[in-house]
Amino acid sequence: MPEHQQGRLPDQTLDQVFRTARTRNGWSPTPVPEAQLRELYDLAKLAPTSANCSPGRFVFLTSDAAKQRLAPHMSSANRAKTLSAPVNLIMAYDLAFADRLPELFPQSPTAKTWFAKPEVAQETAFRNGSLQAAYLMLAARSLGLDVGPMSGFDAEAVNAEFFASTTWRANFICNLGHGTDENLFPRNPRLPFEDACQVL
């Protein structure tokens, strides 16, 4: 085994991050300190993206005023649980991510030009921003927090409210904090390996 690898993580860790972790709908009022938000981002940012392009952008809404700006744009099924969560997180991506590539990928001075076409920039930003959002949720679970990702919102309205005159775009919303069992659904089935995978 290479020196940088230390073997399988303990089952307790795998349980916390995957096996027993659940998407939460109910939330404890316990606040999440900014230091912990910074810590989870500092973990997530280390995970890989294409050419280290790092297009993920994250807006942590912790104040009542900020949450009230988001609430009208959530679906009726998601509004109450969003307002009750300690943190609402707008998972976004930056269409102008390539502007930072001279800093983030200095080994290739021409990297910025790879994404000059708008459709290439859009596809790359969305794909890699989605990856970074997933990394962020796994980082949150690793730090003992719960997450509740949601697609039920008006993306255009959120973009207008939070990202007007910028190159950021909303991907999805994720509630964050210490979850409760309130309105917790039974775990739904997952596809077996044979239905979802191929080994060629």
C-alpha positions in Angstrom: 0.0 0.0 0.0 1.4 3.5 -0.9 2.6 5.6 2.0 -0.1 8.2 1.5 -2.9 5.6 1.9 -3.8 4.4 5.4 -6.3 1.8 4.7 -10.1 1.5 5.1 -11.9 4.0 7.3 -13.5 2.6 10.5 -17.1 1.3 10.1 -18.3 3.9 12.6 -17.0 6.7 10.2 -18.7 5.0 7.2 -21.9 4.7 9.1 -21.9 8.4 10.0 -21.2 9.6 6.5 -23.2 7.0 4.5 -24.9 4.1 6.1 -26.9 5.6 8.9 -26.9 9.2 7.7 -30.3 10.5 6.6 -31.7 13.4 4.7 -33.3 15.5 7.5 -36.6 17.4 7.4 -36.6 18.5 11.1 -34.0 20.6 12.8 -32.8 21.4 16.3 -32.5 25.1 16.9 -28.8 24.7 17.9 -26.9 27.2 15.8 -23.9 26.2 13.6 -21.0 28.5 14.3 -19.2 30.2 11.5 -16.0 28.5 12.4 -17.6 25.2 11.7 -18.9 26.4 8.3 -15.3 27.5 7.5 -14.0 24.2 8.6 -16.3 22.2 6.4 -15.5 24.3 3.4 -11.8 23.9 4.0 -12.3 20.2 3.9 -14.5 20.1 0.8 -12.3 22.4 -1.2 -9.5 19.9 -1.2 -11.4 17.3 -3.2 -10.8 17.1 -7.0 -12.3 19.1 -9.8 -11.4 19.2 -13.5 -8.1 21.1 -13.8 -8.7 22.3 -10.2 -11.3 24.7 -11.7 -13.2 24.9 -8.4 -16.4 26.6 -9.7 -18.5 25.8 -6.6 -19.8 28.8 -4.7 -21.6 28.6 -1.4 -23.9 31.1 0.3 -24.6 30.2 3.9 -27.8 31.9 5.1 -27.7 32.0 8.9 -29.6 35.2 9.8 -33.4 35.5 9.8 -33.2 38.3 7.3 -31.2 36.2 4.8 -33.6 33.2 5.3 -36.6 35.4 4.7 -35.1 36.5 1.3 -34.9 32.8 0.3 -38.2 31.5 1.7 -40.6 33.0 -0.9 -38.7 31.1 -3.6 -38.9 27.7 -2.0 -41.7 25.3 -2.9 -44.6 25.1 -0.5 -43.4 21.7 0.6 -40.0 23.0 1.4 -40.6 26.4 2.9 -41.3 25.5 6.5 -38.5 23.1 7.0 -36.1 25.6 5.3 -37.1 28.4 7.7 -36.6 26.0 10.7 -33.1 25.0 9.8 -30.1 26.8 11.4 -28.4 27.2 8.0 -29.8 27.4 4.5 -27.1 26.9 2.0 -27.3 28.0 -1.6 -25.2 25.5 -3.6 -24.1 27.6 -6.6 -21.5 27.7 -9.3 -19.6 30.5 -11.1 -19.7 30.6 -14.8 -16.6 32.8 -14.8 -14.6 30.2 -12.9 -11.9 30.2 -15.6 -10.8 33.7 -14.6 -9.2 32.0 -11.5 -7.3 29.3 -13.4 -4.0 31.2 -13.6 -4.0 31.0 -9.8 -5.6 27.6 -9.4 -3.9 25.7 -12.2 -0.6 27.5 -12.8 1.1 24.5 -14.4 -0.9 25.2 -17.6 -0.7 28.9 -18.6 -3.3 28.4 -21.3 -5.9 26.6 -19.1 -8.3 29.6 -19.2 -8.7 29.3 -22.9 -10.0 25.7 -22.6 -13.3 27.1 -21.3 -13.7 30.1 -23.6 -16.9 28.8 -25.3 -19.9 29.6 -23.1 -21.4 26.1 -23.5 -18.2 24.5 -22.4 -17.9 26.9 -19.4 -21.6 26.1 -18.5 -21.2 22.4 -18.6 -17.9 22.4 -16.7 -19.2 24.8 -14.0 -22.4 22.8 -13.5 -20.7 19.4 -13.4 -17.8 20.4 -11.1 -19.9 22.7 -9.0 -22.2 19.8 -8.4 -19.3 17.7 -7.4 -18.1 20.3 -4.9 -21.6 20.6 -3.5 -21.6 16.8 -2.8 -18.2 17.1 -1.3 -19.5 19.8 1.0 -22.3 17.7 2.2 -20.0 14.8 2.9 -17.7 17.2 4.8 -20.7 18.4 6.9 -21.6 14.8 7.8 -18.0 14.1 8.7 -18.0 17.0 11.1 -21.2 15.8 12.8 -23.7 17.9 11.0 -26.8 16.8 9.1 -27.9 17.9 5.6 -31.2 18.2 3.7 -30.6 18.9 0.0 -33.6 20.1 -2.0 -34.5 20.8 -5.6 -37.9 22.3 -4.9 -37.2 26.0 -5.5 -37.4 28.7 -8.2 -33.9 28.9 -9.4 -34.4 32.0 -11.6 -35.9 33.9 -8.7 -33.0 32.9 -6.4 -30.5 34.0 -9.0 -32.3 37.3 -9.2 -32.5 37.7 -5.5 -28.9 36.7 -4.6 -26.8 36.8 -7.8 -28.1 39.7 -9.9 -25.3 41.2 -11.9 -22.9 38.4 -11.1 -21.8 35.2 -12.9 -23.0 32.9 -10.0 -25.9 30.6 -10.6 -27.9 28.5 -8.1 -27.7 24.7 -8.4 -29.8 23.5 -5.4 -30.6 24.4 -1.8 -29.4 22.4 1.2 -30.5 22.8 4.8 -27.7 22.3 7.3 -27.5 21.8 11.1 -28.3 19.2 13.7 -31.3 17.2 12.4 -34.1 15.6 14.4 -36.3 12.7 13.5 -39.3 15.0 12.9 -41.0 14.0 9.6 -38.2 11.6 8.9 -39.2 9.2 6.1 -38.2 5.5 6.2 -35.1 4.9 4.1 -36.1 4.2 0.6 -34.6 1.4 -1.5 -31.5 1.9 -3.5 -30.6 0.2 -6.7 -28.5 -3.0 -6.3 -25.1 -3.2 -7.9 -26.4 -5.4 -10.7 -28.9 -2.8 -11.8 -26.7 0.3 -11.6 -23.2 -0.9 -12.4 -21.2 -2.7 -15.0 -17.7 -4.3 -14.7 -16.2 -4.6 -18.1 
